[in-house]
């Protein structure tokens, strides 16, 4: 039964506050900006095009709406936990407080798929957009080091080359890692500036691009099924929702900054729900314009929004808007690169804090919870996260990364939603500054739709998840379980004294 032992909330809170050393410097606007910074990234700038081209066609708008509803259900559950248990561990901590240690370990291990591989996915998208932007200025980045090994890259002269490594993705990972080691306030400031830029870019795309939308690009709105599940038809719409769900990942990253929020009980729900609401509206509008600008079949690739903008520029070539659209095309690509950078900042900020929480509970080595004496950041876990992201982004195709991140995040949503049901029953008197409405219906609906989206992902993604979880369970039984018991006894003894 020790596998399912639950760590009481007061113990988790006391353990987290006993010298965690993180600075409480983030206000509500910082938290909303962190959420927007994490959400608006590879999903809308990269994976939307792939989901439209491969799965849903113009009905990607419906897929985007479905994914937004799923995210809203989970966000309401996260908001209650984040306000009631303002600890940096996010879904890992919530699982430890409600479902037991082994479930907490599983979800903590799973969150590496969400945040570390999520950042790697963004880095690959960043690379594709930077290469496209440089080409606009006549600078052609060497194809052999611009994508994952085995990727066929089109050359400027019309030929192709096979890539062996994604160097731009590794370089941006190194830069973001250095920023995060420096400090959370600096990271939040950089993120806030970049968020303003990328929100402005999306609004520019929607408002200017709408004038060049072609109605025939919406027909048929739901292309007929090709004979394979998930390729057009309604199965494609739901597969598209599962793939594009990646676009909404990020609001839960706000909860990992709970120990750096000035007033987490009040501001965490605002950060989570506020950022998700803003991004949902922007996403639906942007996806509708994107598939209206260019036939959905042409949106495959690492920079589909750039492709859509280029089509708008060509459509405006013989009009009075020609000069404006040419300038806008370049501005959009610059904004996309900046936006993807801020997404990496938030996701790579979240991962080290989860690892730090797991270390404080004894499930990971003690070095993972060390705080830099000057910068007051978890510098060692930040460096470890940077290494994971660099290797994954340099060597792995974006499609594989995106599906793994989606299934990992959906699994986390299932655990958090179940946790709300358990916590309402086991601790009904717990102070809840924010309460999930319509319990048990909202958490149950969140579990059901998350499982349905997981089920629509490819078999290969499930196999990779199974292998990853098998590795995690092995580490838990060989190391984590024993060390967690020792750490718990040590903390209890210190608390009694």
Buried (B, 14 or more C-beta within 10 A) or exposed (E): EEEEBBBEBEBBBEBBEEEBBBBBBBBBBBBBBBBBBBBBBBBBBBBBBBBBBBBBBBBBBBBBBBBBBBBBBBBBBBBBBBBBBBBBBBBBBBBBBBBBBBBBBBBBBBBBBBBBBBBBBBBBBBBBBBBBBBEBEEEEBEBBBBBBBEBEBEEEEEEEBEBBBBBBBBBBBEEBBEBBBBBBBBBBEBBBEBBBBBBEBBEBBBEBBBEBBEEEBBEEEBBEBEEEEBBBBEBBBBBBBBBBBBBBBBBBBBBBBBBBBBBBBEBBBBBBBBBBBBBBEBBBBBBBBBBBBBBBEBBEBBBBBBBBBBBBBBBBEEEEBBEEBBEBBBBBBBBBBBBBBBBBBBBBBBBBBBBBBBBBBBBBBEEBBBBBEEBBBBBBBBBBBBBBBBBBBBBBBBBBBBBBBBBBBBBBBBBBBBBBBBBBEEBEEEEBBBBBEEBBEBBBBBBBBBBBBBEBBBEEBBEBBEEBBEEBBEBBEEBBBEBBBEBBEEBEEEEEE
